[in-house]
Amino acid sequence: MSWFTVFYTAFVCVGLATPSLCFFQFQSIKNHALNIVGRETCSDYWTSFNLTHFDRALQAHLFGQHLVEQYLPKLVKSHRRSPSSKALAIALHGSTGTGKTFVTKLLAEHLLRRGEHSAFFHRFISYLHFPLSEESAVRRYKEQLRTWIRGNVSACGSSLFVFEEVDKFPEGLLNEILPFVEHYAHVDGIDYRNAMFVFTTNLGTKEIAKQVRQHYEERKSRVELTPGVFDSVLAKHSYQSDGGLKYSSLLKKHVIDLHLPFLLLERKHIKKCVEAEMKRFDSECKPTQGRVAAIANELDYYEFSEDSFVNGLFSMTGCKKVAAQVRIHC
C-alpha cells in the first residue's frame, strides 16, 4: 500500500456512515502506514507464518531430524491457520548439538518478519534469567514471568515464547504458564490462544538414545521412527526428573501438545554440518570429501558394547563443535 492509498482511504473513511466500519478501516490504515515506515505492529504483515519457506529451511539446513521436518510445520500451520482452542505448547527434547535451538531460530524467522529481533519474540535462558533456586528468588521469578507473558500477549496475541534448557529451570517455575496454555478463551480479558510456547530440554536424551540404538540394532530404517514411540516416555521422564518440568502442572494437565524428540546424529549428518559450515565460513575453504571426512572424524562418537555394529555411528556432541573445528582447519 502506497502513501497515496493510505491518505485516499482515510479521506473516504471520513464519509462512511457507520462509525464502527470507519474505526476498523482506520486500524487498517494505521497498520499499513506503520508498515511503510518500518515500524513493527501486531498485524498479518509482521506475524504471518510462511509454511513453504519454513519447510524449505528445515530441509536445507536441519540434518537428520525427519520427525521435526514431518510434524512441526504441520502443527504450527494448523495452529496459525485454524481457530485454536488453546495456545500451542511444544517441548523439544534431545542431546546437545542436535538442532533444538536452531529450530527455535527458524520458527522465529518464519513466524515473525523480524525473527529473533521482533518485539514479539521472547527467549528465556535458565542461567541468565533464572539463575537462583532459593524460594524467595523463585517467587520473584514467578511474578516476573506472569507479568511478562501477560503484558506481551496483551500487546500481541501472536507472541512466541522460547524457554531454553528447562531442565535447568527452578522446580515449579513453569507452573505459572499453565493458565496461558489451557483451553480458555480468555484469561483476565486476554486471549492467549494464538501465542506459542516452546520448551527446549536435554531431558530424555538417554531414552531417545536407547530407542534409536534398539531400532538400529533391529535393522530398521531411521525414518520408521515416529513421535508416538517417544511422546509418553519423554513426558514421564520430564515429570520425574529435576528441573523446571518436575511434577509440573503442564504435564499433569497434558497441555504440552507434542514432545518432539531430536534424534542422535549419525556420522553422515555430521559431515553435512561440516560441509554447510565450511561454505558459510570461508568461500576459499573448499569442502572436499577428504577435508570434510577429516574434520568429522576428529569429533567424538558413542561406543556401546564390543559387539554392537552401531559403535562409532552416533555423534556425542552433534553439530555443536563443528564450527570450531572448521575454523581450526580453514
Phi, psi and omega in degrees: 000128180275169176297325178301314181296321179301310183291324179295316180297321178297320181295318180294322183300325181302328183271000181290144184280331185262116181301319182296321178296320178295323180298311181294325176296320179296319179300319179296318179299314182299315181297318179295321179296318178293325176299319182297319181274000175085014179271126184291133176229164179275068181234169181302327181302322185262342189232022180277140179273126179260092185297315183300313181291326178295315177304312182296320180296318178297315182293326184275329191238351178251127187248134171078012184240070183294330180294321178294315181298323185279323192254326184295312179301320180298317182295315180293318179300314181298320181291318185279331186260352180237151174301123185257147180271351181198166173295151179276129179232123184229136174251126179256115184251142174161168182283172183297143175081008182268351172118009184297307180295323178300320180292324177295326177294316178296321177301312180300318183294331185254353173263330185230132185301327179264007175056226181292346178271358181291147174291348183258008177251133184223119179246129178247128182244131189308302187286345180267313186265333183225061188283340187258151181244000179297148185302319181295322179292319181295322176300319179294317178300319181299314180295318180295319181294314177303313183296318182295313181294313181301314182294320184281327176288327176295331177281325179206115182293344182264026181294149178243123180245127179240128179245109186271135176054058183293345175294345178255003177285154174299140179300134177092344184298316185287351174299336181294341182279340188312310182299335184276344181243006176281175182274063178244138176290321179215149171233113184054040176083003181247134180265116182259002192292340178267355180283163179227136180237123181239130180243126174253146183201151172273354179299135180094001182302314181294322180294320178296314181298318180297316181293318180295315180299314179300319180299316181292320183289342172272008177061036178262156180284144179303320185288353176281345178292138180232160179301330181300334179293333189249332195307303184291325179296317180292320178297315180296315180296319179296322181293328185264350186260151178301146178130192187292341181257002181295125182053030186287140175294338176298324180275323177300320184271357178057044181264354172279116190291328181205133169261105188259119181277139171258114188286157173303141180270139177276168179301324180294328177289323178297322178297323177294321176298317180299312181299316180296320181291322179296319178294324181285324188283313188204117181294340180277344181268092186288130180278070177291159182302317181294317181292318178298314180296320181298317180292316180298323183287344179279349179274169186266143181229151183291138169245122182264255177256165185301326185261011181278126181284353179266006175303134178076007183270319188260134181285143178276334184239008180057222180267008187302318186261004184297315183301317180296318180294321179296320179294326177293319185273339182252000000 
